[in-house]
Amino acid sequence: MSDCYYYTQRTKTCRIGEFNGKPTEENCSSCNMYKGNSRGLGDKVDSLFKKTGIKKVVKAISGGKDCGCGKRRASLNKAFPSKEQKND
């Protein structure tokens, strides 16, 4: 299902406890904590925002509340998948 570093395929669980430790494929695709190979444009934008500090600023302004970044990231990944994802 997920190529995320935190997802354990054998037990189908999230090692950091996101989504009560039992994420669905949809949960994994929109998770802000995803750590793994780029799945598409959304992951690339997220990486850029982390490197430039934009992500920290947004988190500070939102008070740590969900701003919908995960859903936007998933939408961009779906609309513009990486070449490796297209071949799967």
Residue frames as qw, qx, qy, qz and C-alpha x, y, z in Angstrom:
[[0.000, 0.888, 0.460, 0.000, 0.00, 0.00, 0.00],
 [0.036, -0.996, 0.087, -0.004, 2.24, 2.85, 1.20],
 [0.744, 0.355, -0.267, 0.499, 5.92, 3.44, 0.60],
 [0.257, -0.859, 0.162, -0.411, 6.03, 5.56, 3.74],
 [0.317, 0.413, -0.732, 0.440, 8.93, 4.96, 6.10],
 [0.341, -0.224, 0.581, -0.704, 6.47, 4.81, 9.02],
 [0.840, 0.064, -0.040, -0.537, 4.09, 2.27, 7.46],
 [0.299, -0.316, 0.900, -0.018, 4.66, -1.39, 8.34],
 [0.554, 0.166, -0.560, -0.593, 3.38, -3.55, 5.50],
 [0.325, -0.003, -0.941, 0.094, 3.40, -6.82, 7.46],
 [0.081, -0.395, -0.765, 0.502, 1.10, -5.54, 10.22],
 [0.057, 0.632, 0.505, 0.585, -0.53, -2.78, 8.14],
 [0.398, -0.807, -0.343, 0.268, 0.12, -0.24, 10.88],
 [0.245, 0.840, -0.126, 0.468, 1.61, 3.22, 11.24],
 [0.692, -0.085, -0.474, 0.538, 4.60, 3.22, 13.58],
 [0.126, 0.130, -0.265, 0.947, 3.98, 6.80, 14.71],
 [0.072, 0.412, 0.786, -0.456, 0.30, 6.17, 15.45],
 [0.256, 0.180, -0.201, -0.928, -1.26, 8.35, 12.78],
 [0.649, -0.047, -0.411, -0.639, -4.93, 7.48, 12.11],
 [0.790, -0.388, 0.304, -0.364, -5.07, 5.42, 15.32],
 [0.381, -0.457, 0.791, 0.143, -2.22, 3.28, 13.99],
 [0.530, 0.258, 0.797, 0.128, -4.42, 1.64, 11.31],
 [0.203, 0.535, -0.165, -0.803, -4.35, 3.93, 8.26],
 [0.744, 0.500, 0.440, -0.053, -6.27, 3.26, 5.08],
 [0.605, 0.224, 0.355, 0.677, -4.66, 3.86, 1.68],
 [0.068, 0.841, 0.282, 0.456, -6.51, 7.17, 1.50],
 [0.527, -0.840, -0.010, 0.128, -5.20, 8.13, 4.95],
 [0.719, -0.270, 0.283, 0.575, -1.63, 7.42, 3.89],
 [0.465, 0.491, 0.379, 0.632, -1.98, 9.42, 0.69],
 [0.060, -0.853, -0.159, -0.493, -3.01, 12.56, 2.60],
 [0.722, -0.584, -0.205, 0.309, -0.78, 12.20, 5.67],
 [0.079, 0.966, -0.200, 0.144, 1.36, 15.22, 6.55],
 [0.555, -0.644, 0.525, 0.040, 3.92, 12.91, 8.18],
 [0.929, 0.358, 0.081, 0.055, 4.64, 10.87, 5.01],
 [0.207, -0.763, 0.562, 0.244, 8.33, 10.11, 4.67],
 [0.764, 0.092, 0.609, 0.193, 9.45, 8.24, 1.56],
 [0.354, 0.076, 0.562, 0.744, 9.99, 8.48, -2.17],
 [0.253, 0.286, -0.020, -0.924, 8.24, 11.31, -3.96],
 [0.416, 0.394, 0.817, -0.062, 4.78, 10.28, -5.12],
 [0.331, 0.701, 0.489, 0.400, 4.27, 13.36, -7.26],
 [0.179, 0.616, 0.022, 0.767, 4.13, 17.15, -7.41],
 [0.553, -0.758, -0.126, -0.322, 2.53, 17.46, -3.96],
 [0.854, -0.392, -0.042, 0.339, 5.52, 15.76, -2.31],
 [0.582, 0.286, 0.055, 0.759, 7.92, 17.98, -4.24],
 [0.123, -0.742, -0.093, -0.652, 6.09, 21.14, -3.16],
 [0.742, -0.658, -0.104, -0.072, 6.03, 19.88, 0.44],
 [0.823, -0.118, -0.025, 0.556, 9.79, 19.23, 0.31],
 [0.320, 0.509, 0.070, 0.796, 10.41, 22.73, -1.05],
 [0.386, -0.770, -0.115, -0.495, 8.24, 24.28, 1.69],
 [0.837, -0.501, -0.094, 0.200, 10.15, 22.35, 4.37],
 [0.717, 0.082, 0.026, 0.692, 13.55, 23.43, 2.99],
 [0.160, 0.542, 0.098, 0.819, 12.59, 27.12, 2.69],
 [0.098, -0.107, -0.617, 0.774, 10.90, 27.30, 6.11],
 [0.405, -0.192, -0.283, -0.848, 7.46, 28.08, 4.71],
 [0.629, -0.300, -0.703, -0.143, 6.02, 24.98, 6.37],
 [0.409, -0.248, -0.589, 0.652, 7.16, 26.14, 9.84],
 [0.100, 0.000, 0.050, -0.994, 5.64, 29.58, 9.27],
 [0.544, -0.233, -0.499, -0.633, 2.28, 28.08, 8.22],
 [0.610, -0.298, -0.715, 0.166, 2.31, 25.78, 11.24],
 [0.253, -0.168, -0.432, 0.849, 3.04, 28.69, 13.58],
 [0.267, -0.064, -0.135, -0.952, 0.30, 30.86, 12.07],
 [0.640, -0.235, -0.550, -0.482, -2.27, 28.06, 12.17],
 [0.516, -0.516, 0.462, -0.504, -1.37, 27.22, 15.76],
 [0.162, -0.254, 0.954, -0.016, -0.56, 23.64, 14.77],
 [0.664, 0.330, 0.482, -0.466, -4.12, 23.00, 13.54],
 [0.554, 0.215, 0.708, 0.382, -4.76, 21.09, 10.33],
 [0.148, 0.574, -0.111, -0.798, -4.66, 23.59, 7.48],
 [0.799, 0.491, 0.232, -0.257, -5.58, 21.08, 4.77],
 [0.091, 0.719, -0.622, -0.296, -2.02, 20.78, 3.45],
 [0.413, -0.144, 0.898, 0.049, -2.22, 16.98, 3.45],
 [0.589, 0.548, 0.570, -0.166, -5.33, 16.97, 1.28],
 [0.371, 0.867, -0.171, -0.286, -3.81, 19.50, -1.14],
 [0.164, -0.569, 0.781, 0.200, -0.61, 17.44, -1.23],
 [0.525, 0.129, 0.841, -0.014, -2.59, 14.28, -2.04],
 [0.547, 0.737, 0.308, -0.251, -4.59, 16.09, -4.76],
 [0.218, 0.830, -0.434, -0.276, -1.41, 17.34, -6.42],
 [0.315, -0.350, 0.874, 0.119, 0.18, 13.89, -6.19],
 [0.586, 0.366, 0.715, -0.102, -2.88, 12.34, -7.83],
 [0.475, 0.838, 0.117, -0.240, -3.11, 14.97, -10.57],
 [0.421, 0.791, -0.442, 0.047, 0.64, 15.00, -11.26],
 [0.916, -0.353, 0.177, 0.065, 2.16, 11.67, -10.15],
 [0.205, -0.684, 0.622, 0.322, 5.89, 11.03, -10.40],
 [0.567, 0.420, -0.598, -0.381, 7.05, 8.93, -13.35],
 [0.101, 0.174, -0.960, 0.194, 7.69, 5.96, -11.04],
 [0.405, 0.218, 0.643, -0.612, 4.11, 6.12, -9.74],
 [0.616, 0.433, -0.167, -0.637, 2.66, 6.21, -13.27],
 [0.439, 0.357, -0.801, -0.196, 4.41, 2.95, -14.14],
 [0.216, -0.104, 0.873, -0.425, 2.95, 1.06, -11.13]]
